[in-house]
Structure formats: C-alpha cells, structure tokens
Amino acid sequence: MAEPQQLTMNSSEDFRRNENGWQNSVIIIPALLSGCTLIIVAIILWKSIRRKRDKRKGSKDKTGNQYLDGEWAVNAAGVYENSLDTPDPILEKRQLPGDWTVEQQLFVCNGHFGSISWAVLCRSGKTEDRQQVVLKELSEHCSPGEVQDFMDLMKFYVEVCNHDSLVKMLWCQRKPPRLIMKAMSYGNLLTFLRNSHEGIQPAAETASRITERDVYSMASQVADGLEYLSLTHGLIHGYVAACNVVLHEDLSVQLCGLGLAAIQYRTRSIPAQRAAQVPMKWLSPERLTRADITEKSDVWSFGILLYEMITLGSPPYPDLEPSQMPSKRQKNYRMERPALCGPLLFEIMTNCWQWEAPLRPCFTDVMKQLQKASAQADGQTPLTAADTLSWKEYLHVAGIAS
C-alpha cells in the first residue's frame, strides 16, 4: 500500500498534466475553429465577388460562351435576345418605318461600339425619297453592359439631342442594333481641315475659302451646343475637339462624340477610365491632376478647338511632344498666337486657358465674346495651312492613337 505522501505527489502530477492539456486544448481548438471559419468566409466572399464580376463583364469559358445572370449564354446572339427584345416606349417611336431600307453601306471606321458607315436611306416605291445617313452599329462581340450602353445612347439622342448644334438621330433599329444619324456632307471637321493640307478635293477648294469670320461662325455654333448641354441638362461633353465636330457644305456645324455626355446623363457621373481616353493636349490642367470635370474643363478644350480651326487643323502645342506636356503645364505654358489669328480671337482663346477653372468664362459669355468680336473679324483673307505635316506625323505630334 502506497504511502499517503506518495499518493498525494502522484495525484498532484496527474492534475498538473491534465490541467496543462486542458489549457492547451482551450487555446488550440478555438484557434483552429477560428482559422477554419475565416477560410470558409474568405472562400464564400471570393466566390460571391467573382460571380458578380462575371455577371457584370460577361466572362467567357474556353468555347467563348458568356456567363450572364447565373447561366452560360450560347453566344453573343443570346445577349441580343435578352436585351433587345424588350419593348421600350421611348425607342419604339423612333424605329425605322418598314417602308424604308438602308442601302449602299460604305464602311468608314470603327467606333466605340462597332462600325461606323456611310449609307443611303431609301423609301420603297419613291425614288425621290433618298437621304444620305451615317450608321453607328453595335458589334456582335459586345458585352452585356455594352448592349445596355448602346440602348441608353439611343435614348439619349431621343431625349437630349434636340438642338441644332448637336448631331441628331433620325431613326434607330433593334435588329441589327444601330443608330441612323443625319449625315453632314463634308463629314468630320478635323479630317476636312487636314485634307486641305494635301490638296484632297473638295476639302481643298472649300478650305481655301475659309476666313477668320467663318471660324467665328463655326465656333459660335459649337459653343451654342455646349451651352445647351450645360445649362439645360447639366452635362459636359468631355472631348471638345475638331474630331468631334461635323461639317456641312454651307459651313454649318454640329457637335458629335457625345458618348461621355450620354453616360453622365444616365448615371449622373463620369467614369474616370472613359474620361482618361482624351488625348493630353486637349485636357485642362485640372483633368491632368484627375480633379473633377466641369463645364469649365470643356471651356479650356474649346480654346484648343479655336486654335485647330484658325490653323486649318494644325496640332495643338506643335513645338511639344506629348510626353513634354505635363512638365510644361506645371509651368503654366500656353501656345503663342497663330499667324493668321486676330488679337480678339486670341484673347478669347487665352481667356479659355485661364489656369484656375473659376476664372474661365462660361459658354454663355464665350458666345457673347464671339458674337461681339466677329463683326471686326477678317471676312476676306482665306486661311492657309500652318503646317505641312502628313496625317501620320500629325497623329504623332497631337498624341492621338492612329
């Protein structure tokens, strides 16, 4: 029989071992459970985020099928069926009538959503009813979000573009999805001006007759459209430039390139990624620092447009490479007055280039300045090209992707 002292010592040692094991269990087991719980929560969150991202972007499997609303759509046609078959009362009123057809389609370039083409709109049985139009089409390989954006763009043209200085949508179609726009006979203003450098007809003939007073007239029309966007709808254009103006043979102009304004109209915000696609030489100082884009940002770019018109399409800051722009802008660098630009027009340009945005005039004031100065503008001396750059050289100096 063990002695009482020995039993007591053994019992104490057993208790200490049991106590240590219990304490270790209390620490380890909850830690393991907490770790497993965190891993499970992380997996659930990751799957949820991925599922939402796939729905939003339309992810594709190895066969090219798209993931949409929890299911794999067979192809892009499935996206069209889901998004374009739902009747829209706004667009139904502007659907191309059945007795009209689109003929003689001629591809021009690729736009943001798909191809852009010239075409002729014809009415069956009436040979005299023919009209030249511009088609903006939706690519078959678009994402679900782009389908919705294209539909919203159609509605934007119906609801907003009812001003003489904005390009107008005549009709729309669901299948194939496309906008049918009013065509301006001379097309894009920048292309028209640049063609004058190389003697391409009819640009060379008409450009040789453009005077400083004509520049005032065209600029006033553009400013009128920008004032309408700003005052009536609280919208900005975001890329005011000659490439986003179209021209008729009577030198009437309309503002196009309204995609950013259409997004802002729908969401009341401006996507930073889309806004950053504008070439640097057209950006205001605040946009270079990623500050808010306002009407005054468009005013700065409007001053660049004036420079483009008075020089018959010369690139802004012709003595600077695009890579030099940020450092020069920090020093408040501005362009010099072009040779054939009168002092009053240059004063308007420099007012648009006030470094602090609040100091720049609004478009209402810009229009008043243009109208007042136009009476003293030269209406006789034809403008001449300020450079001899080829189109490729122009794109490089201007910092525009070809």
Disulfide bonds with the S-S distance in Angstrom:
none
